[in-house]
């Protein structure tokens, strides 16, 4: 099977645990693109944090950001599709975070807003190539809100997730990492955004390859004709996948692309 569209998660998948793009992974992604496949980064990151990753690959194109709440065209830096949160739906989530002293940020297509910041939080944003904008609580929420991301220790997020399980939710809540939890529109998922792109391009699901490592990747992994989970994925993600590869610290994306895309196109050789 020739894969016409290749969807790649970023953190924990494309990048290693040091947030690095290794030469082997970069070369494999570029080789797949040169062979005719469209590379689509599908990430929980915001657009301004994801675009530099695409730039580091030396590619242009379309990205799925904010866990599917936004589709962005890299060359124009234009949002093509957005799933906006109603301001009155997000209030109880923000109130919980404020009362619990849990850090959160509010994301529009290209900007990220915070009400406060510590040195630890600043370091996290620096690693993700993000420059937060300070926002006064009295102003409500930013216009065009797509996602609220919560950052805390794993134990605090586990506790919060358990408490929220009894809530009635107008919005979707999704764990996007051990230290990250996201709140967004119910219809905003990586899987739905990927299905939208595939339909626009006339690409059948069986012509889609998706690689991811966390709960927010399950939708796109299930949608794709071949969905691959990284070895560093939680068990439910592996169970949703067709196959599992080695970890992000072992160039798992390159391993998959070399085997499934590059070797078949080159008659069995990796060039």
C-alpha positions as CSV (number, residue, x, y, z in Angstrom):
1,X,0.0,0.0,0.0
2,X,1.2,3.5,-0.9
3,X,0.6,6.0,1.9
4,X,-0.5,9.4,0.5
5,X,-0.9,11.1,3.9
6,X,1.3,10.5,6.9
7,X,0.2,12.0,10.2
8,X,2.8,12.4,12.9
9,X,2.4,13.4,16.6
10,X,5.2,15.6,17.8
11,X,6.1,15.3,21.5
12,X,6.8,11.7,22.5
13,X,6.7,10.6,18.9
14,X,8.6,12.7,16.4
15,X,10.8,14.3,19.0
16,X,12.8,12.4,21.7
17,X,12.5,13.1,25.4
18,X,14.9,16.0,25.1
19,X,12.5,17.6,22.6
20,X,15.1,16.9,19.8
21,X,14.5,16.0,16.2
22,X,17.3,13.4,15.5
23,X,19.0,13.3,12.1
24,X,17.7,9.8,11.3
25,X,14.1,10.9,12.0
26,X,14.4,14.1,10.1
27,X,15.9,12.3,7.1
28,X,13.2,9.6,7.1
29,X,10.4,12.2,7.2
30,X,12.0,14.2,4.4
31,X,12.5,11.0,2.3
32,X,8.8,10.1,2.7
33,X,7.8,13.6,1.7
34,X,10.2,13.5,-1.3
35,X,8.5,10.2,-2.3
36,X,5.2,12.0,-2.6
37,X,3.5,11.5,0.8
38,X,2.0,14.5,2.4
39,X,3.4,15.0,5.9
40,X,0.9,16.4,8.5
41,X,2.0,17.1,12.0
42,X,-0.9,16.4,14.4
43,X,-0.1,17.8,17.8
44,X,-1.5,19.1,21.0
45,X,0.8,22.0,20.7
46,X,-0.4,25.4,19.5
47,X,0.3,26.6,16.0
48,X,3.2,28.9,16.9
49,X,4.9,26.0,18.8
50,X,4.3,23.4,16.0
51,X,5.4,25.6,13.1
52,X,9.1,25.6,14.1
53,X,9.0,21.8,14.2
54,X,7.8,21.7,10.6
55,X,10.4,24.3,9.7
56,X,13.1,22.1,11.3
57,X,12.0,19.3,8.9
58,X,12.5,21.6,6.0
59,X,8.9,21.2,5.0
60,X,5.8,23.3,4.3
61,X,2.2,22.2,4.4
62,X,-0.8,21.7,6.7
63,X,-0.7,21.1,10.4
64,X,-3.3,19.9,12.8
65,X,-2.8,21.8,16.1
66,X,-4.5,22.1,19.5
67,X,-5.4,18.3,19.4
68,X,-7.5,18.9,16.3
69,X,-9.2,22.2,17.3
70,X,-7.2,24.0,14.5
71,X,-5.9,23.3,11.1
72,X,-3.2,25.6,9.9
73,X,-1.5,26.3,6.5
74,X,2.2,26.9,7.3
75,X,3.2,29.1,4.4
76,X,0.4,31.7,5.0
77,X,0.3,31.1,8.7
78,X,-3.5,31.0,8.3
79,X,-6.0,29.0,10.3
80,X,-8.1,27.1,7.9
81,X,-10.5,25.5,10.4
82,X,-11.2,26.2,14.0
83,X,-13.4,24.6,16.7
84,X,-14.1,27.5,19.1
85,X,-15.1,27.1,22.7
86,X,-18.1,29.0,24.0
87,X,-17.0,31.3,26.8
88,X,-19.8,30.2,29.1
89,X,-18.8,26.6,28.8
90,X,-15.3,26.9,30.1
91,X,-15.9,28.8,33.4
92,X,-16.2,25.8,35.8
93,X,-12.9,24.3,34.5
94,X,-11.0,27.6,35.0
95,X,-12.6,28.1,38.5
96,X,-11.4,24.6,39.5
97,X,-7.8,25.4,38.4
98,X,-7.8,28.7,40.2
99,X,-9.2,27.3,43.4
100,X,-6.7,24.3,43.3
101,X,-3.7,26.4,42.4
102,X,-3.2,24.4,39.2
103,X,-1.6,26.2,36.2
104,X,-3.5,26.6,33.0
105,X,-3.2,28.5,29.8
106,X,-5.8,29.7,27.2
107,X,-5.1,29.1,23.6
108,X,-6.3,30.7,20.4
109,X,-5.2,29.7,17.0
110,X,-1.8,31.3,17.3
111,X,-1.6,32.8,20.8
112,X,-1.3,31.5,24.4
113,X,-2.4,33.4,27.4
114,X,-1.6,32.9,31.1
115,X,-2.8,34.6,34.3
116,X,0.4,33.9,36.2
117,X,3.8,32.2,35.7
118,X,6.6,30.7,37.8
119,X,10.2,30.0,36.7
120,X,9.3,26.3,36.3
121,X,6.3,27.2,34.1
122,X,8.5,29.6,32.1
123,X,11.0,26.8,31.5
124,X,8.3,24.5,30.2
125,X,7.1,27.1,27.7
126,X,10.6,27.8,26.6
127,X,11.2,24.1,25.8
128,X,8.0,24.2,23.7
129,X,9.1,27.3,21.9
130,X,6.1,29.3,23.2
131,X,6.0,33.0,24.4
132,X,3.0,33.3,26.8
133,X,1.0,36.6,26.9
134,X,-0.1,37.7,30.4
135,X,-3.9,38.0,30.7
136,X,-6.0,39.7,33.3
137,X,-8.7,37.4,34.8
138,X,-11.1,40.4,34.8
139,X,-11.1,40.3,31.0
140,X,-12.9,37.0,30.8
141,X,-11.5,34.6,28.2
142,X,-9.7,35.5,24.9
143,X,-11.8,35.7,21.8
144,X,-11.5,32.6,19.6
145,X,-10.6,30.3,22.5
146,X,-9.8,26.8,21.1
147,X,-8.2,25.0,24.1
148,X,-7.3,25.3,27.7
149,X,-4.2,23.4,28.7
150,X,-3.5,22.4,32.3
151,X,0.0,21.8,33.5
152,X,0.7,20.1,36.8
153,X,2.5,17.2,38.5
154,X,1.1,13.8,37.4
155,X,-0.4,13.1,40.8
156,X,-2.3,16.4,40.7
157,X,-3.7,15.7,37.3
158,X,-4.6,12.1,38.2
159,X,-6.6,13.5,41.1
160,X,-8.2,16.2,39.0
161,X,-9.1,13.6,36.3
162,X,-10.8,11.4,38.9
163,X,-12.8,14.3,40.3
164,X,-13.9,15.5,36.9
165,X,-15.1,12.0,36.0
166,X,-18.3,12.7,37.9
167,X,-19.0,16.1,36.2
168,X,-21.4,16.7,33.3
169,X,-19.2,17.9,30.5
170,X,-20.2,20.3,27.7
171,X,-16.6,20.2,26.5
172,X,-14.1,17.4,25.8
173,X,-11.4,16.7,28.3
174,X,-8.3,14.7,27.2
175,X,-5.0,13.7,28.8
176,X,-2.3,14.8,26.3
177,X,0.7,13.9,28.5
178,X,1.7,12.8,32.0
179,X,1.8,16.5,33.0
180,X,-0.8,17.9,30.5
181,X,-4.6,17.9,30.4
182,X,-6.6,19.7,27.8
183,X,-10.2,21.0,27.6
184,X,-11.6,21.8,24.2
185,X,-14.6,21.6,21.9
186,X,-16.3,18.1,21.9
187,X,-15.9,17.7,18.2
188,X,-12.2,18.7,18.1
189,X,-10.0,15.7,17.9
190,X,-6.9,14.7,15.9
191,X,-8.9,11.9,14.3
192,X,-11.7,14.2,13.1
193,X,-9.3,16.8,11.8
194,X,-7.3,14.1,10.0
195,X,-10.5,12.6,8.5
196,X,-11.5,16.1,7.3
197,X,-8.1,16.6,5.6
198,X,-8.2,13.2,4.0
199,X,-11.7,13.8,2.6
200,X,-10.6,17.2,1.2
201,X,-7.7,15.6,-0.6
202,X,-9.6,12.5,-1.8
203,X,-7.4,10.2,0.3
204,X,-8.9,7.0,1.5
205,X,-8.4,6.0,5.2
206,X,-6.3,3.0,4.0
207,X,-3.9,5.4,2.3
208,X,-3.2,7.1,5.7
209,X,-0.4,6.2,8.1
210,X,-0.6,7.7,11.6
211,X,2.0,7.5,14.4
212,X,1.4,8.6,17.9
213,X,2.1,7.9,21.6
214,X,-0.7,9.2,23.9
215,X,-4.4,9.2,24.5
216,X,-5.0,12.2,22.3
217,X,-3.6,10.2,19.4
218,X,-6.1,7.3,19.6
219,X,-8.6,8.9,17.3
220,X,-6.1,9.4,14.4
221,X,-4.5,6.0,15.0
222,X,-7.9,4.3,14.7
223,X,-8.8,6.4,11.6
224,X,-5.7,5.6,9.7
225,X,-5.3,2.5,7.5
226,X,-2.2,1.8,9.5
227,X,-2.1,3.3,13.0
228,X,1.2,2.8,14.9
229,X,1.8,3.4,18.6
230,X,5.3,4.1,20.0
231,X,6.8,1.7,22.6
232,X,6.5,4.6,25.1
233,X,2.7,4.7,24.7
234,X,0.3,3.7,27.5
235,X,-1.3,0.3,27.0
236,X,-4.7,1.7,25.8
237,X,-2.9,3.5,22.9
238,X,-1.0,0.4,21.9
239,X,-4.3,-1.6,22.0
240,X,-5.9,0.9,19.6
241,X,-3.0,0.6,17.2
242,X,-2.4,-1.9,14.4
243,X,1.3,-2.1,15.3
244,X,3.8,-0.9,17.8
245,X,7.2,0.4,17.0
246,X,10.3,1.3,19.2
247,X,10.3,4.4,21.4
248,X,10.7,8.0,20.5
249,X,14.2,7.8,22.0
250,X,15.1,5.0,19.5
251,X,13.9,6.8,16.4
252,X,10.6,5.0,16.2
253,X,9.2,7.2,13.5
254,X,12.2,6.6,11.3
255,X,11.9,2.8,11.9
256,X,8.3,2.9,10.7
257,X,8.9,5.2,7.7
258,X,11.9,3.2,6.5
259,X,10.0,-0.1,6.7
260,X,6.6,1.0,5.4
261,X,7.3,3.9,3.1
262,X,10.9,4.3,2.0
263,X,12.1,0.7,1.4
264,X,9.0,-0.2,-0.6
265,X,9.4,2.9,-2.8
266,X,13.1,2.1,-3.3
267,X,12.8,-1.6,-4.0
268,X,13.9,-2.6,-0.5
269,X,16.7,-0.1,0.1
270,X,16.8,2.9,2.4
271,X,18.5,5.8,0.7
